[in-house]
Structure formats: structure tokens, C-alpha cells
Amino acid sequence: MRNFVHKAIESQFAHLGFSPHAPISDYYDFTLNENEIPEYINEVELYQKQYSQIKIFKGIECDFIPGITTDFSYFKQNYPLDYIIGGVHLVKVPNSNEIWFIDGPKREIYDNGIVAFFKNDVKKAVTCFWEQTFEMIETQKFDIIAHIDKIKMHNQDRFFKEDDVWYTKLVDYAVDLLSKKNIIVEINSRGIYRMRCKNFYPSDYILKKLAETKVPMIISSDAHKAEELPLYYEEAKLKLKSFGVDTLSFLGIGKWQQVKI
């Protein structure tokens, strides 16, 4: 984590937010264990004292899986976190205990899930992702939604097209919910620099809708390594400006504020 702080300062960042994955269960190794959260918080607080030239924030990224994951408010109530990011990486298969993992480096896991869990019904599979996202937005309290259209990552235009009418209807509904809940949406570059997507999360279509409805935005490289931290930051600003977005969200003293790009 110290490497991230050094890279952020080198890149002339004013703010840096950490957000490791919240605990889910013993089955997933990309998350913190709950007994590691105090250690994580202590480490961030140490850097906050040591590096006065940058504002450092401690957050957490919570997965939402209906009936399985802990309510997001638990983490805010029990730990001194500055913000919570909500995201869907694991889709609960309806009327089943099965989980479809849509993320990670192995495309075959995504592909095999469509066949095994949804009998090759792509529309049903993708709709499950979006409906789970809707439920997260409606039932959980969080500040930022992560990579809202993550479902496209392994698709690569193979199973569905992002301009399919049924797909855009799902997107439109999500944007409407986000607008009503005033949830911040990140423009996320990880899919580009990891060469898993041709464009940002979210897609241009979604960015246009977000801009039209004045949904607040934030830039994230979703960095897993320090050197990834500033990647595509300038490109993200230009992309937002191209849709008429001229402000970004930032965490002021106790509340979210807007700053001109």
C-alpha cells in the first residue's frame, strides 16, 4: 500500500482512496478476512499521518450477492470507513445455490456459466446480472458503484451486442435508479489497460445517459498494482468532457462535493 501512496504523490494526485474487497466467505481469495480489516485501517491511518501532501481515504468494496453477502451498512457501522463501493462480480443463479463468476482472468468460467447455469440463454444470464445490480442499488447503502457494466468484459461482442434493445432497456433502468439514489458512478479504465475491453466501464451509451441525468461521476483506474494507478486518467477526463460532464465527485470534510474537471 505504501507503493500506491508513493505513486500517487509522484503522479501529482491530490486524493488517493483505498478500497480492498470486503469479506464474502472462505470460498473467495480476493477478499479481506474480517480480522484483517482493523490492520488495513491502521495502515491507512499511519500513511495519513506520514504523508501530509496527499489526502488518503480508507474505503472498502462490497460485493452484493442476495442472501449471501453481509449488508453493506454493517461495515460502515463497525469500522471507521470513509466510503463504500458496491459492485457485482458474482451472480446468484435464480432458484439455485450456484454462483456465476463473471470477473477474473479466465474467460472460460464466464462462458461455461452461461451454458451450465442458464442453458445457453444469454439474455437470461445477462438480465440476472442487471437485476442483481438493481437490487443492490435499491437495498444497500453505498457511495460509489463499481464498473457498472462489468458483464460486458468477457462478452467481447460474442454473445450479445450492447445496442440490443433488451440490453439498453436494462441499462436505462439502472441509470434511472442511480439517479434517484444519487449514487456516484466511476469511469473505470481497468478493462482497457488489461486489454479485456475496448472501452471504459461504463460504455459510451451509458456515459451519455449518465451525463443527461446528471449522475455524479468519479475516475478510477481500479489499480491492483501501484504502477496502474494513473493509467488512462487523462483519457477518462476527455471522455467525460466529450459527453458534457464537467465536474467530478470528491470527498470533502464529511461529505461528497463537486470539483471542475
N, C-alpha and C positions, 0 to 999 in steps of 0.2 A: 504493500500500500504506500510505503514511503516513496517508491519509484514513481507512482502515479502523481504524488504531490510535486516531486521534482520536475516531472514532465509538464505538469500544468503550469508551474511557475515559468519554466523555460518557454512555454507556448504563450505566455502572457495572458493566461486565464485570470479573470477576476474571482470566479467561483469554481469550486470543484465539489461535486456530490458523489459520495459512495453509495452503492446500493446492491449488496450481496443478496442472494436468494434466501428468502425465509424458509424455515424448515417445512417440509411436506411430510415425509415419512422415511423410514430406513431404506426404502427402495430406490431413492434418487440421490446420487452422489454429487450433484451440482449445487446442493443447498448447504447452508449452515445447519449445524445441530443447535438446538436451543441453548445448550450450555456454552456454546461459543459466542452467543450474541453479546454478553457483557464484555468479553475480551475484545470483540470488534469495536464496541462503543468506546471502551477505554483507550484503544489505539487511536481512534479518530480524535478523541478529546486531547490526547497527547500532541497530535500534529496541529490541532487548532491553537495550542499554546506555543508550539515551537515555530510555526510559520505564520507570522502576523501579516505578511504581504499578500496573502490569499485567504479568502473566506472558504472554509471547508465545512461541508454539511454531512450529516450521517442519516442515511435513509435505508430502506430495505425494499426489495422487490418481492411482492407476494404473488404466488400462483393462486388461481381460483379454479377449484375442481368441486362442483356441487356435492355436498355430503361427505367430503373427504378433507379438504383443507381447513385450517383454522381461520375463523373470522378475522378480517384484516384489523379491525379495531382492537383486537387483543394485543397486537404488537405495539400500537400507539399508546395504549393504556398502561402497558407493563414495562416499556422501555423508552428512554428519552430520545426518540427519533424526530428528526426534522420533517420528514416527508415519507410517504409510502407510494410506491409504484405498483400498479396492478397489471397483471398480464396472464395470458393463456398460452401455455406451452403443451399442456396435456389435456386432451379432450375426453370427457367421460362418455362412453358409448351408452346410448339410451337402453334402459331395461337390461343392464348388464353391469358386471363389476370390472369390465375391461377398460383399459385406458389406451388411447391412441396418442402416441408421442409424435408431435408434428415438427419438432425442432431437432437440433443436433446435426452432426455431420453426415449421418447415414441416410441417404435418400430412400434406400430400400425399406427402411422402417416406416416411412410415410406411405410409400406405395403399397406395401404389404398390409398396412392397416386399412386402406380403402377396400381392399379385397376381403380381408378376413373379418373385419368388423361391420362393413357396410355393403357387403356383397357387390362390390364394384359400383355402387351408386354414389358417384362423385358429388352430385348435388346434395344428397342427404348428408354425406360426410362433412362437406364444407358448411352446410347450414347448421350442423351441430356445433362447429367451432364458433360461428357467429352468435348462435342462440346462447351459448355458454358465456360469450363476451357480453351479450345484452344483460344476462342475469348478474354478472359481476358488476356491471355499471349500476344496475338498479338496486342491488342488495348490499354492496360493500362501500365503505368509506375510504377513499384514497385520493391522492393528489394528481397523479400522472398516470396515463395509460401507456403501456409499453407496446411498441411495434404492432399497432392495431391490426394490420393485415398480414400478420405472420404466416397465415395459412397459405400465402402465395409462394413462400420461399422455395419449397421443394416441388411446387407445381410446374414452374418454368414453362407455363403456357401449354402443358401437356394434357391435363385433364379438364381444365375449364379456362375460359377467357374472362379477363377482368371487366370486359364490357358486356358480358352476358347479362340480359335484363334481370334474371333471377338473382344474380350476384350483386348488381348495383342496387337493387331494392334492399338487400341485406345491409349493404354499406350505408345507404341513405338513412336507414333506421338507426344504425349505430351512431352516425353523426348527430342525428336529432336527439338521441339520449344524452350524448356527451355535452351537447349544447345546453340542455335542460339542467344537467347536473353540474355544469361549469367545471368539468374535468379538463386538465391540461393534456394536450396530445404532443408526444415527441415526434420530431422528424429524425429518423434513425438511419444511420449510414452503414451499419454493420454488414448488411446483406451485400452492399456494393463492394466494399474493400475485401470481404471474404469471398467475393466472386460467386455468390449464391443468388444474387438478384441483379437485374439490370438497372433498377432504380431504388429510390429510398422506400422505407416504410414511413408513412403510407404512400400509396401510388398518387400520381398526378390527379386522377379523378377525385380521390378522397381529399387531397390537399385543396383542390378547388372548392369542394363542398365545405370544408372546414373554414376556409377564408370567407366564403359567402355568409356563413352563420356566426362568424366572429369567435370561433372557439380558440381559446388561448393556446399558444404553442411554445415548445422548448426544443433546443437542439441537443441531441445525444449521439455520440459515436458508439455507445454501448460497448465501451472498451473492456476487453478482458486482459489486455496487456498494456503497459504504460505507453508504449510507442504508438498504440492505436488511438490514443486519446484525442489528438487534434485532427484526425483524418476526416476529410470531406466537410469540415466545419464551414469553410468559406463557401463551398458549393451549396451547402444546405441553406445558408443565408440568401444566396442568389435565387435558389429555388423558391423559397418563401416569398421573396420580394416579387418574383415573376407572377405570383398569384395575388399580389396586393397585400400580403402580410407584412406589416412594417414594425411590429413590436414582438418582443419575446418575454416570456414569464421568467421572473427570478424571485428568489426567496429573500424578502426584506426582513425587517425585525418583526418576527411573529406572523407575517402574512405574505401572501404572494402579491407581487407587483409587476408592472409592465415597464419595459425599457425599449427605446427606439433601437431598431437594428442598425 
